[in-house]
Amino acid sequence: QVQLVESGGGSVQAGASLRLSCSTSERAFSSFVMGWFRQAPGKEREFAASITTSGGATNYADSVKGRFTISRDNAKNTVYLQMNNLEPEDTAVYYCAAKLDFRPYITENQQRNYHYWGQGTQVTVSS
């Protein structure tokens, strides 16, 4: 029943920035751990970033650490992924995901543990 709607993808040159957004009408948004995953052409989907229900803590894959920032606005039922200094290797379909979890201080990097997924948004980075 939880629907996640993503936006913000696009085609940019290396070094550019994009901000992805993922919103839901789900009332219990603040009870969901949120994550971003990505799937590059010919590769399996991989973890990118996760954020606790309150937004107080985050976790990142090494490949994006220092360049990407995950954040959330629970008042807007929205999670964001700010992507800076994009590289061609960042080219992928980016998915947001939600995991119902009442524990307030955890992140989740295992995609199999997420309950709901967005449709994905394409990010293409050219050199």
C-alpha positions as CSV (number, residue, x, y, z in Angstrom):
1,Q,0.0,0.0,0.0
2,V,2.9,2.3,0.5
3,Q,3.8,4.2,-2.7
4,L,7.0,6.0,-3.1
5,V,7.3,8.6,-5.9
6,E,10.7,9.6,-7.0
7,S,11.9,12.6,-9.0
8,G,15.0,14.6,-9.8
9,G,16.9,12.3,-12.1
10,G,18.5,13.5,-15.2
11,S,21.5,13.6,-17.5
12,V,24.4,15.7,-16.4
13,Q,28.1,16.0,-16.9
14,A,30.7,14.8,-14.6
15,G,31.2,17.1,-11.6
16,A,27.6,18.3,-11.6
17,S,25.1,17.9,-8.9
18,L,21.6,16.5,-8.7
19,R,19.1,16.2,-5.9
20,L,16.7,13.2,-5.9
21,S,13.5,13.3,-4.0
22,C,11.2,10.5,-2.9
23,S,7.8,11.3,-1.5
24,T,4.9,9.3,-0.1
25,S,1.5,10.0,1.2
26,E,1.9,7.3,3.9
27,R,1.0,8.6,7.3
28,A,3.6,6.5,9.0
29,F,6.5,7.9,7.0
30,S,8.3,8.9,10.2
31,S,8.3,5.2,11.2
32,F,10.2,4.2,8.1
33,V,13.8,3.8,7.7
34,M,14.6,5.1,4.3
35,G,17.2,4.2,1.9
36,W,18.6,4.9,-1.6
37,F,19.8,2.1,-3.8
38,R,21.1,2.2,-7.4
39,Q,21.5,-0.2,-10.2
40,A,24.0,0.5,-12.9
41,P,23.7,-1.0,-16.4
42,G,24.6,-4.6,-16.3
43,K,25.1,-4.7,-12.5
44,E,23.1,-5.7,-9.5
45,R,21.3,-3.2,-7.4
46,E,23.5,-1.8,-4.6
47,F,23.2,0.1,-1.5
48,A,23.9,3.8,-1.6
49,A,22.6,5.5,1.5
50,S,20.2,5.1,4.4
51,I,18.8,7.3,7.1
52,T,17.1,6.7,10.4
53,T,13.5,7.4,11.0
54,S,14.2,10.8,12.6
55,G,17.0,11.7,10.2
56,G,19.4,11.8,13.1
57,A,21.9,9.3,11.6
58,T,22.9,8.2,8.2
59,N,24.9,5.5,6.5
60,Y,26.6,5.5,3.1
61,A,28.3,3.1,0.8
62,D,32.0,3.8,0.4
63,S,31.5,4.6,-3.2
64,V,29.3,7.6,-2.5
65,K,30.6,8.7,0.9
66,G,31.7,12.3,1.0
67,R,29.8,13.1,-2.2
68,F,26.2,12.1,-1.5
69,T,24.0,13.2,1.4
70,I,20.8,11.6,2.4
71,S,18.3,13.6,4.3
72,R,14.6,13.6,5.1
73,D,11.8,16.0,5.9
74,N,9.2,14.1,7.9
75,A,6.8,17.0,7.7
76,K,6.9,16.7,4.0
77,N,7.1,12.9,3.9
78,T,10.1,13.2,1.7
79,V,13.6,11.7,1.6
80,Y,16.3,13.3,-0.5
81,L,19.6,12.3,-2.0
82,Q,21.9,15.2,-2.7
83,M,24.5,14.0,-5.2
84,N,27.5,16.2,-5.7
85,N,30.6,15.8,-7.8
86,L,28.9,13.2,-9.9
87,E,31.0,10.7,-11.8
88,P,30.2,8.5,-14.8
89,E,30.3,5.6,-12.4
90,D,27.3,7.0,-10.7
91,T,25.2,6.4,-13.8
92,A,22.4,4.1,-12.6
93,V,18.7,3.9,-11.9
94,Y,18.2,5.2,-8.4
95,Y,15.6,3.7,-6.2
96,C,14.2,4.9,-2.9
97,A,13.1,2.3,-0.4
98,A,11.2,2.2,2.9
99,K,11.4,-0.2,5.8
100,L,8.9,0.0,8.6
101,D,10.9,0.0,11.8
102,F,10.0,1.5,15.1
103,R,13.5,1.5,16.3
104,P,14.6,5.1,16.1
105,Y,18.3,4.8,15.7
106,I,19.0,2.3,12.9
107,T,19.8,2.5,9.3
108,E,19.5,-0.4,6.8
109,N,21.8,-1.3,4.0
110,Q,20.3,-4.7,3.0
111,Q,17.8,-4.3,0.3
112,R,16.1,-7.5,1.1
113,N,15.0,-6.0,4.4
114,Y,13.2,-3.1,2.8
115,H,9.4,-3.4,2.4
116,Y,8.6,-0.8,-0.2
117,W,10.3,0.6,-3.3
118,G,9.9,3.5,-5.6
119,Q,9.8,3.2,-9.3
120,G,13.3,4.4,-9.8
121,T,14.7,7.5,-11.5
122,Q,17.5,7.5,-14.1
123,V,20.7,9.3,-13.4
124,T,23.1,9.5,-16.3
125,V,26.6,11.1,-15.9
126,S,28.7,11.8,-18.9
127,S,32.4,12.5,-18.9
